[in-house]
Every structure is written in C-alpha cells, then in structure tokens.
Amino acid sequence: MKISEYKLVLTAALALTMVTGVAVADNVAFTPLNDLSAVASAELPAKAADLVVHASAKNLRQTTIGVVKAAVGLNPSAAPAIVGSIAHASPNMAATASATAVAMVPDQVLAIARAAAAASPAQAGAIVEA
C-alpha cells in the first residue's frame, strides 16, 4: 500500500510541475530589447521591422509597441527610420508604430509622420489620426 501511495503522490507532483511549467512558459513576456541591443545602430530599423513582421497575429499590436519603445529607447534620433521601416514591412502597424514613437519623442512628430506615410501611403490617414 505504501508504494502505491508514493506513486500516486509522485504522479500528482509531476503532473502539477508540468502544468505549472506550461503556464509559466505561456506567460513569458516578449522583450525585444535583448534582440535590438545586439545590433548596430545602422541595422536597428531593419531589425525592428523584422521583429514586427515575425510576430504572431495575436500579439502583433503589443509586439509593435514593445519593439518601437525598445528601439527608440536605444536610439531616439533614429525614430523616423525605425517607424518608416516598420511601416514599410507591416503597413497595418504604421499608425501604431508612429503613435508609440511620437509619444516617446514628440519633437520628431513631423519626421515620424512623414516617414510612416511615405513607407505606407495607404495608411496615411490612420497615421495622421494616431
């Protein structure tokens, strides 16, 4: 009887560990800062766009916001290039990227809007409204 009780407890503990491990793995937040800080400044806009393009449809908006915040935080003067690159690669995220960047560097609002609208002309209205 003792052996079967130990097996039952061990099985329950193993199952609980597996379920907890899956739940923790699903809740890990995407942090683009590590990926972006590893590239040269000249490659920052392209890498930011690449991260947005490869994001899942479910997390696309949040990923775009996170990528823009990280990239502009690393190089604020590159904000127009970062937004333009993202807008070119993922036109549906142009307004989100531009609004996020403008919130961080409001003195570059015209350059950011121009870069986003030039890269994604079909989204120009949404970019201006954002």
MARBA-3410 file (N, C-alpha, C, O; in Angstrom, 1 decimal):
130
0.8,-1.2,0.0,0.0,0.0,0.0,0.9,1.3,0.0,0.5,2.2,-0.7 ~ 2.0,1.2,0.7,2.8,2.4,0.8,3.4,2.7,-0.5,3.5,3.9,-0.9 ~ 3.8,1.8,-1.3,4.4,2.0,-2.6,3.4,2.7,-3.6,3.8,3.6,-4.3 ~ 2.2,2.3,-3.6,1.2,2.9,-4.4,0.8,4.3,-4.0,0.5,5.1,-4.8 ~ 0.9,4.6,-2.7,0.7,5.9,-2.2,1.8,6.8,-2.7,1.5,8.0,-3.1
3.0,6.4,-2.6,4.2,7.1,-3.1,4.1,7.4,-4.6,4.4,8.5,-5.1 ~ 3.6,6.4,-5.4,3.5,6.5,-6.8,2.4,7.6,-7.1,2.6,8.4,-8.0 ~ 1.3,7.5,-6.3,0.2,8.5,-6.5,0.7,9.9,-6.2,0.4,10.8,-7.0 ~ 1.4,10.1,-5.1,1.9,11.4,-4.8,3.0,11.9,-5.8,2.9,13.0,-6.2 ~ 3.9,11.0,-6.2,4.9,11.3,-7.2,4.2,11.7,-8.6,4.6,12.7,-9.2
3.2,11.0,-9.0,2.5,11.3,-10.2,1.8,12.6,-10.1,1.8,13.4,-11.1 ~ 1.1,12.9,-9.0,0.4,14.2,-8.8,1.4,15.3,-8.8,1.2,16.4,-9.4 ~ 2.6,15.1,-8.2,3.6,16.2,-8.2,4.2,16.4,-9.5,4.4,17.6,-9.9 ~ 4.4,15.4,-10.3,4.9,15.5,-11.6,3.9,16.2,-12.5,4.3,17.1,-13.3 ~ 2.6,15.9,-12.4,1.6,16.5,-13.3,1.5,18.0,-12.9,1.3,18.8,-13.8
1.5,18.3,-11.6,1.4,19.7,-11.2,2.6,20.5,-11.7,2.5,21.6,-12.1 ~ 3.8,19.9,-11.7,5.0,20.6,-12.2,4.9,20.8,-13.6,5.3,21.9,-14.1 ~ 4.4,19.9,-14.4,4.3,20.0,-15.8,3.3,21.1,-16.2,3.5,21.9,-17.0 ~ 2.1,21.2,-15.5,1.1,22.2,-15.7,1.6,23.5,-15.4,1.4,24.5,-16.1 ~ 2.3,23.6,-14.3,2.9,24.9,-13.8,3.9,25.4,-14.8,4.0,26.6,-15.1
4.7,24.5,-15.3,5.8,24.9,-16.3,5.2,25.4,-17.6,5.7,26.3,-18.1 ~ 4.1,24.8,-18.0,3.4,25.2,-19.3,2.8,26.6,-19.0,2.9,27.5,-19.9 ~ 2.2,26.8,-17.9,1.6,28.1,-17.6,2.6,29.2,-17.5,2.4,30.3,-18.0 ~ 3.7,28.9,-16.9,4.8,29.9,-16.8,5.4,30.2,-18.2,5.6,31.4,-18.5 ~ 5.6,29.2,-19.0,6.1,29.4,-20.4,5.2,30.2,-21.2,5.6,31.0,-22.1
3.9,30.1,-21.1,2.9,30.8,-21.9,2.8,32.3,-21.5,2.4,33.1,-22.3 ~ 3.2,32.6,-20.2,3.1,34.0,-19.7,4.4,34.8,-19.8,4.4,35.9,-19.3 ~ 5.4,34.2,-20.4,6.6,34.9,-20.5,6.5,36.1,-21.5,6.0,35.8,-22.7 ~ 6.8,37.3,-21.1,6.6,38.4,-22.0,7.7,38.5,-23.0,8.9,38.2,-22.7 ~ 7.4,39.0,-24.2,8.4,39.2,-25.2,9.1,40.5,-24.9,8.5,41.6,-24.8
10.4,40.4,-24.8,11.2,41.6,-24.6,12.2,41.8,-25.8,13.2,41.1,-25.8 ~ 11.9,42.7,-26.7,12.7,42.9,-27.8,14.1,43.6,-27.5,14.9,43.7,-28.4 ~ 14.2,44.1,-26.3,15.4,44.9,-26.0,16.7,44.1,-26.2,17.7,44.6,-26.7 ~ 16.6,42.8,-25.8,17.8,42.0,-26.0,18.2,41.8,-27.5,19.4,41.9,-27.8 ~ 17.2,41.6,-28.3,17.5,41.4,-29.7,18.0,42.7,-30.4,18.9,42.7,-31.2
17.4,43.8,-30.0,17.7,45.1,-30.6,19.0,45.6,-30.1,19.8,46.3,-30.9 ~ 19.4,45.4,-28.9,20.6,46.0,-28.3,21.8,45.2,-28.9,23.0,45.7,-28.7 ~ 21.6,44.1,-29.5,22.7,43.3,-30.0,23.1,43.7,-31.4,24.1,43.3,-32.0 ~ 22.3,44.6,-32.1,22.6,45.0,-33.5,23.2,46.4,-33.5,23.1,47.2,-32.5 ~ 23.9,46.7,-34.5,24.5,48.1,-34.7,23.4,49.1,-34.9,22.3,48.7,-35.4
23.6,50.3,-34.6,22.6,51.4,-34.8,22.1,51.5,-36.2,20.9,51.7,-36.4 ~ 23.0,51.2,-37.2,22.5,51.3,-38.6,21.6,50.2,-39.0,20.7,50.3,-39.9 ~ 21.6,49.1,-38.2,20.8,47.9,-38.5,19.5,48.0,-37.7,18.6,47.1,-37.8 ~ 19.4,48.9,-36.7,18.3,48.9,-35.8,16.9,49.0,-36.5,16.0,48.2,-36.1 ~ 16.7,49.9,-37.5,15.4,49.9,-38.1,15.0,48.6,-38.8,13.9,48.2,-38.7
15.9,48.0,-39.5,15.7,46.8,-40.2,15.4,45.6,-39.2,14.4,44.8,-39.4 ~ 16.1,45.6,-38.1,15.9,44.5,-37.1,14.5,44.7,-36.4,13.8,43.8,-36.2 ~ 14.1,46.0,-36.2,12.8,46.3,-35.6,11.7,45.8,-36.5,10.8,45.2,-36.0 ~ 11.8,46.1,-37.8,10.8,45.7,-38.7,10.8,44.2,-38.8,9.7,43.6,-38.9 ~ 11.9,43.5,-38.8,11.9,42.1,-38.8,11.2,41.5,-37.6,10.5,40.5,-37.8
11.4,42.0,-36.4,10.7,41.5,-35.2,9.2,41.7,-35.4,8.4,40.8,-34.9 ~ 8.8,42.8,-35.9,7.3,43.0,-36.1,6.7,42.1,-37.1,5.7,41.5,-36.9 ~ 7.4,41.9,-38.2,7.0,41.0,-39.3,6.8,39.6,-38.8,5.9,38.9,-39.2 ~ 7.7,39.2,-38.0,7.7,37.8,-37.5,6.8,37.6,-36.2,6.8,36.5,-35.6 ~ 6.1,38.6,-35.8,5.3,38.5,-34.6,4.0,37.7,-35.0,3.6,37.8,-36.1
3.5,37.1,-34.0,2.2,36.3,-34.2,1.1,37.4,-34.4,1.1,38.5,-33.8 ~ 0.1,37.0,-35.1,-1.1,37.9,-35.4,-1.8,38.2,-34.0,-2.3,39.3,-33.9 ~ -1.8,37.3,-33.1,-2.4,37.5,-31.8,-1.7,38.7,-31.0,-2.4,39.4,-30.3 ~ -0.4,38.8,-31.1,0.4,39.7,-30.3,1.0,40.8,-31.2,1.9,41.5,-30.7 ~ 0.5,41.0,-32.4,1.1,42.0,-33.3,1.2,43.4,-32.8,2.2,44.0,-32.8
0.0,43.9,-32.3,0.0,45.3,-31.8,0.9,45.4,-30.6,1.7,46.4,-30.5 ~ 0.9,44.5,-29.6,1.7,44.6,-28.4,3.2,44.5,-28.8,4.1,45.2,-28.2 ~ 3.5,43.6,-29.7,4.9,43.4,-30.2,5.4,44.7,-30.9,6.5,45.1,-30.6 ~ 4.5,45.3,-31.7,4.9,46.6,-32.4,5.2,47.6,-31.4,6.2,48.3,-31.5 ~ 4.4,47.8,-30.4,4.6,48.8,-29.3,5.9,48.5,-28.6,6.7,49.4,-28.3
6.1,47.3,-28.2,7.3,46.9,-27.5,8.6,47.1,-28.3,9.6,47.6,-27.8 ~ 8.5,46.8,-29.5,9.7,46.9,-30.4,10.0,48.4,-30.6,11.1,48.8,-30.5 ~ 9.0,49.2,-30.9,9.2,50.7,-31.1,9.8,51.3,-29.8,10.7,52.1,-29.8 ~ 9.2,50.9,-28.6,9.7,51.5,-27.4,11.1,51.1,-27.1,11.9,52.0,-26.7 ~ 11.5,49.9,-27.4,12.8,49.4,-27.2,13.8,50.1,-28.2,14.9,50.6,-27.8
13.4,50.1,-29.5,14.3,50.6,-30.5,14.5,52.2,-30.3,15.6,52.6,-30.4 ~ 13.4,52.9,-30.1,13.5,54.3,-29.9,14.3,54.6,-28.6,15.0,55.6,-28.6 ~ 14.1,53.8,-27.6,14.8,54.0,-26.4,16.3,53.8,-26.6,17.1,54.5,-25.9 ~ 16.7,52.9,-27.5,18.1,52.7,-27.7,18.7,53.8,-28.6,19.9,54.2,-28.4 ~ 17.9,54.4,-29.5,18.4,55.4,-30.4,17.3,56.3,-30.8,16.7,56.2,-31.9
17.0,57.3,-30.0,15.9,58.2,-30.2,16.0,59.0,-31.6,15.0,59.3,-32.2 ~ 17.2,59.3,-32.0,17.3,60.0,-33.2,17.0,59.2,-34.5,16.7,59.8,-35.5 ~ 16.9,57.9,-34.3,16.5,57.0,-35.4,15.0,56.7,-35.5,14.6,55.9,-36.2 ~ 14.2,57.4,-34.6,12.8,57.1,-34.6,12.1,57.2,-35.9,11.4,56.3,-36.3 ~ 12.4,58.2,-36.8,11.7,58.2,-38.1,12.1,57.0,-39.0,11.3,56.4,-39.6
13.4,56.6,-38.9,13.8,55.5,-39.7,13.2,54.2,-39.2,12.8,53.3,-39.9 ~ 13.1,54.1,-37.9,12.5,52.9,-37.2,11.1,52.7,-37.6,10.6,51.7,-38.1 ~ 10.3,53.8,-37.5,8.9,53.8,-37.8,8.7,53.6,-39.3,7.8,52.8,-39.7 ~ 9.5,54.2,-40.1,9.4,54.0,-41.6,9.7,52.6,-42.0,9.0,52.1,-42.9 ~ 10.6,52.0,-41.4,11.0,50.6,-41.7,9.8,49.6,-41.3,9.5,48.7,-42.0
9.3,49.9,-40.1,8.2,49.1,-39.7,6.9,49.3,-40.5,6.3,48.3,-40.9 ~ 6.7,50.5,-40.9,5.5,50.9,-41.8,5.7,50.2,-43.1,4.7,49.8,-43.7 ~ 6.9,50.2,-43.6,7.1,49.5,-44.9,6.9,48.0,-44.9,6.3,47.4,-45.8 ~ 7.4,47.4,-43.8,7.4,46.0,-43.7,6.0,45.5,-43.3,5.6,44.4,-43.6 ~ 5.3,46.3,-42.4,4.0,45.9,-41.9,3.0,47.1,-41.9,2.9,47.7,-40.9
2.5,47.4,-43.1,1.7,48.6,-43.2,0.5,48.8,-42.2,0.2,49.9,-41.9 ~ -0.1,47.7,-41.8,-1.2,47.7,-40.8,-0.7,48.2,-39.5,-1.5,48.7,-38.7 ~ 0.6,48.2,-39.2,1.1,48.6,-37.9,1.7,50.0,-38.0,2.3,50.5,-37.0 ~ 1.6,50.7,-39.1,2.2,52.0,-39.3,1.7,53.0,-38.3,2.5,53.8,-37.7 ~ 0.4,53.1,-38.1,-0.2,54.0,-37.2,0.2,53.7,-35.7,0.5,54.6,-34.9
0.2,52.5,-35.4,0.6,52.1,-34.0,2.1,52.4,-33.8,2.4,53.0,-32.7 ~ 2.9,52.1,-34.7,4.4,52.4,-34.6,4.6,53.9,-34.5,5.4,54.4,-33.6 ~ 3.9,54.7,-35.3,4.1,56.1,-35.3,3.6,56.8,-34.0,4.2,57.6,-33.5 ~ 2.4,56.3,-33.6,1.9,56.9,-32.3,2.8,56.6,-31.1,3.0,57.4,-30.3 ~ 3.3,55.4,-31.1,4.2,55.0,-30.0,5.5,55.8,-30.0,6.0,56.3,-29.0
6.1,56.0,-31.2,7.3,56.8,-31.3,7.1,58.2,-31.0,7.9,58.8,-30.3 ~ 6.0,58.8,-31.4,5.7,60.2,-31.2,5.5,60.4,-29.7,5.9,61.5,-29.1 ~ 4.9,59.5,-29.0,4.8,59.6,-27.5,6.1,59.6,-26.8,6.2,60.2,-25.8 ~ 7.1,59.0,-27.4,8.4,59.0,-26.8,9.3,60.2,-27.2,10.0,60.7,-26.4 ~ 9.2,60.6,-28.4,10.0,61.7,-28.9,9.1,62.7,-29.7,9.1,62.8,-30.9
8.3,63.5,-28.9,7.3,64.3,-29.6,7.9,65.5,-30.4,7.2,66.0,-31.3 ~ 9.1,65.8,-30.2,9.8,66.8,-31.0,10.1,66.3,-32.4,10.4,67.1,-33.3 ~ 9.9,65.0,-32.7,10.1,64.5,-34.0,8.8,64.1,-34.7,8.8,63.3,-35.7 ~ 7.7,64.7,-34.3,6.4,64.3,-34.8,6.3,64.4,-36.3,5.8,63.5,-37.0 ~ 6.8,65.5,-36.9,6.7,65.7,-38.4,7.6,64.7,-39.1,7.1,64.1,-40.1
8.8,64.4,-38.7,9.6,63.5,-39.3,9.1,62.1,-39.2,9.2,61.3,-40.2 ~ 8.5,61.7,-38.1,8.0,60.4,-37.9,6.8,60.2,-38.8,6.6,59.2,-39.5 ~ 5.9,61.2,-38.8,4.7,61.1,-39.7,5.0,61.0,-41.1,4.4,60.2,-41.9 ~ 6.0,61.8,-41.6,6.4,61.8,-43.0,7.0,60.4,-43.3,6.7,59.8,-44.4 ~ 7.8,59.9,-42.5,8.5,58.6,-42.7,7.4,57.5,-42.8,7.5,56.6,-43.7
6.5,57.5,-41.9,5.4,56.4,-41.9,4.5,56.6,-43.1,4.2,55.5,-43.7 ~ 4.1,57.8,-43.4,3.3,58.0,-44.6,4.0,57.7,-45.9,3.3,57.1,-46.8 ~ 5.2,58.0,-46.0,6.0,57.7,-47.2,6.2,56.2,-47.4,6.1,55.6,-48.5 ~ 6.3,55.5,-46.3,6.5,54.0,-46.3,5.2,53.2,-46.5,5.2,52.1,-47.1 ~ 4.1,53.8,-46.1,2.8,53.2,-46.2,1.8,54.2,-46.6,1.0,54.6,-45.7
1.7,54.6,-47.8,0.8,55.7,-48.2,-0.7,55.4,-48.0,-1.5,56.3,-47.8 ~ -1.0,54.1,-48.1,-2.4,53.7,-47.9,-2.9,53.9,-46.5,-4.1,54.0,-46.2 ~ -1.9,54.0,-45.6,-2.3,54.2,-44.1,-2.1,55.6,-43.7,-2.1,55.9,-42.5 ~ -1.9,56.6,-44.6,-1.6,57.9,-44.2,-2.7,58.6,-43.3,-2.3,59.3,-42.4 ~ -3.9,58.3,-43.6,-5.0,58.8,-42.8,-4.9,58.3,-41.4,-5.1,59.1,-40.4
-4.7,57.0,-41.2,-4.6,56.4,-39.9,-3.4,56.9,-39.1,-3.4,57.1,-37.9 ~ -2.3,57.2,-39.9,-1.1,57.7,-39.3,-1.3,59.0,-38.7,-0.9,59.3,-37.6 ~ -1.9,59.9,-39.5,-2.2,61.3,-39.0,-3.2,61.3,-37.8,-3.0,62.1,-36.9 ~ -4.2,60.4,-37.9,-5.1,60.4,-36.8,-4.5,59.8,-35.5,-4.9,60.2,-34.4 ~ -3.5,59.0,-35.6,-2.9,58.3,-34.4,-2.1,59.4,-33.7,-1.5,59.1,-32.7
END
